[in-house]
Amino acid sequence: MTQRLQNYFFKQIVLQWPDKNPSQIPRLHKIVINRGLGDANTQMFESSLQELQKITAQKALIRYSKKSIAGFNLKKKMPVGISVTLRQNFMYSFLDRLINLALPRIRDFAGLSLYSFDGYGNYNFGLNEQLMFPEIHYDQIHQICGMDIAIVTTAKTDHEALSLLKTLGMPFQKFIK
């Protein structure tokens, strides 16, 4: 089943570039959601896993440390974070809910920063809490945690990625000189 945003992309946005080869049109590749938990206990990891699974509708993975670092009291293969990679229908569904439901629920939200592009057409931003998603209820969470979201596109430049995300409906800040 194709998602609403995916249908919009293939029926509206692709038609805006009739002179280009369809494989050259910038498109979304994947969305990666990360949550670093550091030295949290197992109850915190379990609740974070369940929260990210509710938000993304996909199983989250626990990420382990690769080597020991004595200064951080970190041992090898110790759980340090949670990650979810979304592709295809899950990606478009999550992006649609993020744009239309979650971001407007942020208090005093003025738009996403234009300076979060990485120079290769990818966009990264962080959220301070998980309560903006309608799937999460305030009385069911153990601790308020943020998350990092990376939107990976096939665009070659930041300008192409910005135009793609704007046409998909991402709310960016107004640029003031």
ROTIDO-232570 format. One record per atom (N, C-alpha, C): x, y, z; residue number from 1; atom name. Coordinates in pm, whole numbers. Each point is the difference from the previous one (the first is absolute). Last residue first. Example, Ala and Ser with C-alpha at 12.3 -4.5 7.8 and 13.67 -1.06 7.14 Angstrom:
   east  north     up num atomo
   1285   -225    708   2     N
     82    119      6   2    CA
    -77    109     73   2     C
     29   -572     -7   1     N
    -89    119      0   1    CA
     90    120      0   1     C
***
This chain:
   east  north     up num atomo
   1760   3837    610 177     N
    133     56    -25 177    CA
     35    103    104 177     C
   -326   -458      7 176     N
      0    146     20 176    CA
    142     51    -21 176     C
   -336   -458   -106 175     N
    135     54     -2 175    CA
     -8    151      9 175     C
   -347   -380    195 174     N
     12    103   -102 174    CA
    139     60     11 174     C
   -102   -510    148 173     N
     -4    137     46 173    CA
      9     94   -118 173     C
   -216   -488    -74 172     N
    130     62     28 172    CA
    -21    143     46 172     C
   -296   -480    -70 171     N
     -9    140     42 171    CA
    137     56     39 171     C
   -167   -399   -363 170     N
     77     22    122 170    CA
     -7    148     37 170     C
   -202   -244   -395 169     N
    -75     66    104 169    CA
     75     23    130 169     C
    112   -171   -466 168     N
    -66   -104     78 168    CA
    -75     59    120 168     C
    260    281   -274 167     N
   -116    -46    -77 167    CA
    -73   -114     70 167     C
    396    164    197 166     N
   -103    104      1 166    CA
   -124    -44    -77 166     C
    379   -280     -3 165     N
    -67     -4    130 165    CA
   -108    108     11 165     C
    263    -11   -395 164     N
    -75   -125     14 164    CA
    -79     -2    130 164     C
    295    358    -76 163     N
   -119     12    -86 163    CA
    -85   -126      8 163     C
    407     -4    233 162     N
    -91     99     59 162    CA
   -126     13    -84 162     C
    347   -269   -166 161     N
    -65    -65    115 161    CA
   -100     94     66 161     C
    265    171   -348 160     N
    -94    -99    -53 160    CA
    -76    -67    113 160     C
    340    295    124 159     N
   -109     74    -63 159    CA
   -105    -95    -57 159     C
    406   -168    183 158     N
    -94     39    103 158    CA
   -120     74    -59 158     C
    257   -360   -308 157     N
     30    125     69 157    CA
   -106     29    105 157     C
    -20   -399   -258 156     N
    146     22     -1 156    CA
     39    125     78 156     C
   -433   -359     67 155     N
     39    130    -56 155    CA
    151     17     11 155     C
   -292   -363    166 154     N
     91    -26   -111 154    CA
     46    128    -67 154     C
   -136    -65    540 153     N
    -58     13   -134 153    CA
    103    -38   -105 153     C
   -126    -39    568 152     N
    101    -23   -105 152    CA
    -70      2   -135 152     C
    -78    170    530 151     N
    -74    -26   -123 151    CA
    103     -6   -113 151     C
      0    -53    565 150     N
     79     28   -120 150    CA
    -83    -39   -121 150     C
    -61    111    564 149     N
    -60    -50   -123 149    CA
     86     46   -117 149     C
     13    -74    579 148     N
     59     62   -118 148    CA
    -61    -65   -123 148     C
   -188     74    534 147     N
     43    -91   -106 147    CA
     57     83   -115 147     C
   -142     21    582 146     N
     -2     53   -136 146    CA
     41   -106   -100 146     C
   -252    -45    502 145     N
    126    -14    -74 145    CA
    -18     58   -140 145     C
   -246    -63    526 144     N
     -5     75   -125 144    CA
    139     -6    -65 144     C
   -216   -387    325 143     N
     87    117      0 143    CA
    -10     68   -135 143     C
   -299   -350    114 142     N
     80     -3    122 142    CA
     88    123     12 142     C
   -508    -83   -251 141     N
    145     11    -19 141    CA
     70      0    136 141     C
   -487    -11    -78 140     N
     63   -129    -31 140    CA
    152      9    -14 140     C
   -321    372     75 139     N
      4    -86    118 139    CA
     66   -135    -25 139     C
    -59    325   -356 138     N
     84     55    106 138    CA
     12    -93    120 138     C
    -75   -177   -507 137     N
    -82     63    104 137    CA
     88     38    117 137     C
     59   -112   -560 136     N
     59     -4    134 136    CA
    -90     77     95 136     C
    -89    -23   -469 135     N
      1   -139     47 135    CA
     48    -12    144 135     C
     -7    416   -263 134     N
   -130    -36     59 134    CA
     -5   -144     53 134     C
    433    338    -15 133     N
    -62   -102    -85 133    CA
   -130    -46     64 133     C
    288    309    218 132     N
    -69     65   -111 132    CA
    -66    -99    -94 132     C
    283   -105    391 131     N
   -142     23     29 131    CA
    -76     65   -115 131     C
    487   -118     70 130     N
    -81    -90    -82 130    CA
   -149     25     15 130     C
    454    348     35 129     N
    -85    -92     75 129    CA
    -83    -83    -95 129     C
    333    315   -152 128     N
     31     -2    142 128    CA
    -81   -101     80 128     C
    193     -2   -528 127     N
   -121     34     74 127    CA
     29    -19    148 127     C
    317     94   -478 126     N
    -31    -69    124 126    CA
   -129     49     60 126     C
    262    -45   -523 125     N
    -53     85    106 125    CA
    -33    -86    121 125     C
    221      4   -551 124     N
      5    -55    135 124    CA
    -57    100     98 124     C
     46   -135   -571 123     N
    -46     95    100 123    CA
     -6    -69    136 123     C
    265    -40   -524 122     N
    -68    -66    111 122    CA
    -35    103    106 122     C
    263     70   -416 121     N
   -141    -19    -28 121    CA
    -76    -73    109 121     C
    469    142      4 120     N
    -16   -108    -97 120    CA
   -147    -31    -27 120     C
    158    327    319 119     N
     82     29   -117 119    CA
    -13   -105   -108 119     C
   -250     33    430 118     N
    139    -42     20 118    CA
     91     26   -120 118     C
   -459    250    245 117     N
     39    -86   -111 117    CA
    148    -30     11 117     C
   -264    298    290 116     N
     24   -137     44 116    CA
     29    -96   -115 116     C
   -134    491     23 115     N
    143    -24     11 115    CA
     33   -143     41 115     C
   -440    217    -34 114     N
     52    -20   -135 114    CA
    149    -37      2 114     C
   -397    -95    390 113     N
    113     83    -41 113    CA
     44    -33   -142 113     C
   -516    -54    177 112     N
    130    -67     12 112    CA
    109     88    -57 112     C
   -463    199    223 111     N
     51    -67   -118 111    CA
    135    -63     27 111     C
   -271    222    330 110     N
     13     99   -107 110    CA
     52    -62   -129 110     C
   -259   -126    503 109     N
     73    -54   -113 109    CA
      0    101   -113 109     C
   -183    -25    485 108     N
     77    110    -59 108    CA
     86    -47   -117 108     C
   -177   -411    232 107     N
    -32    134     49 107    CA
     97    102    -60 107     C
   -157   -467   -232 106     N
    110     57     78 106    CA
    -37    143     40 106     C
   -266   -282   -291 105     N
    -31    -11    143 105    CA
    112     54     88 105     C
     20    -37   -490 104     N
    -90    109     43 104    CA
    -35     -4    149 104     C
    280   -351   -184 103     N
     65    132      3 103    CA
    -95    114     35 103     C
   -178   -454    -44 102     N
     95     18    110 102    CA
     59    141      6 102     C
   -327   -137   -349 101     N
    -50    -19    136 101    CA
     99     41    109 101     C
     79     33   -489 100     N
   -138     45     20 100    CA
    -51    -13    143 100     C
    457   -127   -146  99     N
    -31    132    -55  99    CA
   -137     49     44  99     C
    138   -439    128  98     N
     91    100     58  98    CA
    -38    141    -45  98     C
   -226   -370   -186  97     N
    -44     24    138  97    CA
     88    104     68  97     C
    125   -129   -435  96     N
   -132     62     -5  96    CA
    -51     32    140  96     C
    398   -244    -40  95     N
     21    138    -40  95    CA
   -133     76     -7  95     C
    -12   -466     89  94     N
     58     74    112  94    CA
     17    147    -35  94     C
   -151   -284   -343  93     N
   -101      9    106  93    CA
     53     81    118  93     C
    294    -99   -353  92     N
    -98    100    -41  92    CA
   -109     17    105  92     C
    323   -335     80  91     N
     65    130     -6  91    CA
   -102    109    -35  91     C
   -132   -452     -8  90     N
     18     44    138  90    CA
     59    142      3  90     C
    -45   -218   -422  89     N
   -128     44     56  89    CA
     13     52    142  89     C
    463    -40   -214  88     N
   -123    -25    -75  88    CA
   -123     52     71  88     C
    400    -43    332  87     N
      5      7   -145  87    CA
   -140    -24    -57  87     C
    303    100    499  86     N
   -127    -12    -71  86    CA
     22     15   -149  86     C
    276   -126    489  85     N
     17     46   -137  85    CA
   -129    -28    -76  85     C
    179     61    545  84     N
   -100    -53    -93  84    CA
     29     59   -137  84     C
    245    -64    537  83     N
     -4     52   -136  83    CA
   -109    -70    -81  83     C
    246    101    534  82     N
   -102    -70    -78  82    CA
    -10     67   -136  82     C
    405    -48    426  81     N
   -102     75    -71  81    CA
    -95    -89    -76  81     C
    370   -147    291  80     N
     14    145     14  80    CA
   -110     79    -71  80     C
    188   -528    213  79     N
   -103     75    -75  79    CA
     10    150     27  79     C
    427   -337     -5  78     N
    -96     51     97  78    CA
   -108     78    -76  78     C
    428   -221   -159  77     N
   -130    -64    -20  77    CA
   -102     35    109  77     C
    470    137    150  76     N
    -29    -49   -134  76    CA
   -131    -78      0  76     C
     59    385    363  75     N
     62   -128    -31  75    CA
    -40    -42   -140  75     C
     35    480    308  74     N
    -65    -71   -108  74    CA
     78   -128    -29  74     C
     55    423    292  73     N
    -48   -123     63  73    CA
    -77    -86   -100  73     C
    254    406   -101  72     N
   -147      4     -2  72    CA
    -63   -119     72  72     C
    476     48    -44  71     N
    -44    132     44  71    CA
   -152     14      8  71     C
    221   -395   -179  70     N
      3      7    146  70    CA
    -52    134     51  70     C
   -111   -297   -440  69     N
     56    132     26  69    CA
    -10     23    150  69     C
    -47   -432   -398  68     N
     -3     50    137  68    CA
     64    138      6  68     C
   -256   -191   -448  67     N
    121    -22     77  67    CA
    -16     61    139  67     C
   -364    -24   -306  66     N
     95    -78    -78  66    CA
    129    -27     75  66     C
   -541     71    166  65     N
    129     68    -15  65    CA
     98    -92    -71  65     C
   -531    -41    -98  64     N
     97    -32    103  64    CA
    131     74    -26  64     C
   -570     29   -120  63     N
    137     18    -48  63    CA
     96    -17    116  63     C
   -528   -173   -128  62     N
     90     52    103  62    CA
    139      7    -60  62     C
   -481     35   -276  61     N
    118    -81     33  61    CA
     81     67    109  61     C
   -556    -11   -182  60     N
    121     77     26  60    CA
    113    -94     41  60     C
   -471    -68   -312  59     N
     81    -44    113  59    CA
    128     83     12  59     C
   -460    205   -201  58     N
    105    -92    -43  58    CA
     87    -34    120  58     C
   -343    347    -28  57     N
    -68   -122    -46  57    CA
    100   -101    -56  57     C
     68    455    218  56     N
     42    -34   -136  56    CA
    -72   -119    -60  56     C
    -95    172    450  55     N
     13    118    -86  55    CA
     24    -40   -146  55     C
    -15   -337    339  54     N
   -132     63    -18  54    CA
      6    115   -100  54     C
    402   -205    121  53     N
    -79    -92    -81  53    CA
   -141     53    -22  53     C
    291    236    283  52     N
     41     16   -140  52    CA
    -76    -96    -90  52     C
    -86    -35    463  51     N
    -41    131    -50  51    CA
     38     19   -147  51     C
    143   -391    226  50     N
   -144     -3    -25  50    CA
    -50    134    -55  50     C
    453    -32    130  49     N
    -26    -88   -114  49    CA
   -148     -1    -35  49     C
    128    228    386  48     N
     40     74   -121  48    CA
    -22    -84   -125  48     C
    -78   -201    418  47     N
   -103    101    -26  47    CA
     35     81   -125  47     C
    315   -321    139  46     N
   -125    -64    -41  46    CA
   -108    102    -31  46     C
    412    154    178  45     N
     17    -51   -137  45    CA
   -130    -63    -51  45     C
      8    141    445  44     N
      4    117    -89  44    CA
     15    -45   -146  44     C
     29   -326    333  43     N
   -138     48     -7  43    CA
    -10    120    -94  43     C
    428   -181    104  42     N
    -74    -82    -96  42    CA
   -146     44    -13  42     C
    357    378    137  41     N
    -28   -136     47  41    CA
    -85    -74   -102  41     C
    365    397   -127  40     N
   -135    -20     53  40    CA
    -19   -146     43  40     C
    391    299   -183  39     N
      4   -106    100  39    CA
   -137    -21     65  39     C
     13    219   -479  38     N
    116     -3     89  38    CA
     -6   -117     96  38     C
   -301    157   -373  37     N
    -45    -11    138  37    CA
    115    -10     99  37     C
   -159    173   -538  36     N
    110    -41     86  36    CA
    -44      1    145  36     C
   -251    -42   -495  35     N
    -17     50    137  35    CA
    114    -57     82  35     C
   -175     71   -559  34     N
     93    -46    103  34    CA
    -37     61    133  34     C
   -185    -96   -542  33     N
    -34     60    129  33    CA
     89    -62    105  33     C
    -32     65   -573  32     N
     62    -70    112  32    CA
    -32     78    128  32     C
   -179    -64   -545  31     N
     -4     84    119  31    CA
     54    -83    115  31     C
     53     -9   -581  30     N
    -34    -63    127  30    CA
     -8    107    109  30     C
     -3     98   -480  29     N
     63   -131      1  29    CA
    -36    -76    128  29     C
   -235    415   -323  28     N
     39    -46    133  28    CA
     59   -140    -11  28     C
     46    335   -419  27     N
   -106    -68     75  27    CA
     52    -41    136  27     C
    117    300   -503  26     N
     29    -28    141  26    CA
   -120    -63     69  26     C
    117    -60   -524  25     N
    -84     83     86  25    CA
     31    -33    145  25     C
    185   -233   -380  24     N
     76    115     45  24    CA
    -80     91     92  24     C
   -174   -394   -224  23     N
     96    -43    102  23    CA
     86    115     51  23     C
   -327     62   -353  22     N
    -63    -28    129  22    CA
     97    -46    109  22     C
    136    341   -395  21     N
    -12   -144     10  21    CA
    -61    -33    137  21     C
   -108    482   -203  20     N
    104    -80     64  20    CA
    -30   -149    -11  20     C
   -289    363   -154  19     N
    117     -8    -86  19    CA
    110    -87     60  19     C
   -421    107    225  18     N
    -24    -88   -115  18    CA
    123    -18    -89  18     C
   -129    158    502  17     N
    125     -6    -76  17    CA
    -20    -90   -122  17     C
   -357     71    301  16     N
     55    136     -7  16    CA
    130      4    -81  16     C
   -248   -405    115  15     N
    -47     67   -121  15    CA
     53    142    -14  15     C
     83   -265    389  14     N
     76    -54   -113  14    CA
    -40     68   -130  14     C
   -238    111    395  13     N
    137     52      1  13    CA
     80    -50   -119  13     C
   -459   -150     59  12     N
     11    145    -12  12    CA
    144     47    -18  12     C
   -134   -469     50  11     N
   -100     56    -92  11    CA
     14    150    -22  11     C
    286   -266    297  10     N
      8    -59   -134  10    CA
    -99     60    -98  10     C
     12    154    459   9     N
    133     13    -60   9    CA
      0    -49   -144   9     C
   -391    -55    258   8     N
     20    140    -35   8    CA
    135     18    -69   8     C
    -95   -423    176   7     N
    -82     27   -118   7    CA
     18    143    -48   7     C
    207   -110    401   6     N
     67    -69   -110   6    CA
    -78     18   -130   6     C
   -185    160    399   5     N
    114     84    -39   5    CA
     77    -62   -117   5     C
   -359   -248    187   4     N
    -51    124    -59   4    CA
    113     88    -52   4     C
     88   -532     21   3     N
    -39    105     93   3    CA
    -41    126    -75   3     C
    -27   -541   -153   2     N
     81    121     -6   2    CA
    -60    107     90   2     C
     -6   -556     13   1     N
    -84    118      0   1    CA
     89    124      0   1     C
***
